[in-house]
Amino acid sequence: MSQAHYPIVFVTGTDTEVGKTVVSCTLLAALNNHGCLADGFKPVASGATYQDGMWTNEDGLALQKYSGRSLPYDWVNPNTYEPAIAPHIAAVQAGSPIETARLDQQLARLREGAELVLIEGAGGWQVPLNEHARFCDWVSGHSWPVIVVVGIRLGCINHALLTIESIAHRGCEVVGWVANHVQPKTEVLAANVAYLKANIEAPLLGLIDYQKATLDPAGLATELNVTSLL
């Protein structure tokens, strides 16, 4: 096995629906292909279905599938809520508000045996966990490195630079970013990517074309360069 340079990496996005799960699963596939035992962790997910006696979320199931170990679902996604609404609201409605101390405990059991745990957030960097804390508070409290998934579409430059600026303001390091085309590629969108490459200091780990986004993450693994994480 290959020792990971970072034992924990947090994946955030410039918005919701920018492909964080596709990118996270592709990162897991690439890391495990390099001999690094990497597992996925989706601490909080909303929008679940009931099957096989438990509530599951499609993002959590995907991370479970591409983790390096065969893990129980609730290890990968321990806090799952039925309504597809903001997680902090869903948690309150379920009578189980999200507490960062509980997330730390749930993460601790996953860290045992894994060389790298890839944590996928919900929505963007500033999404609330509860009335008093946001994902950015939890991540910055641990000084975890961050990978940013940029959904390449109109407005992505502003969203990406604001997100990265906020991450730096919180004292966290952006260790890479991924350009994920959520719309068909055009010359304008290609120019947006070029601008971001010139203005983001962190390395571009890869670019996922719109046509390839529906491929199995295992097939996309070669699109990402994860050597800087090892």
Secondary structure, DSSP 8 states (H G I E B T S, - for coil): ----S-SEEEEEESSSSS-HHHHHHHHHHHHHHTT--EEEE--EEES-EEETTEEE-HHHHHHHHHSSS---HHHH--EEESSSS-HHHHHHHTT----HHHHHHHHHHHHTT-SEEEEEEEEETT-BSSSS-BHHHHHHHHT--EEEEEEESTTHHHHHHHHHHHHHHTT--EEEEEEEESS---HHHHHHHHHHHHH--S-EEEEE-GGGTTS-HHHHGGGB--GGG-
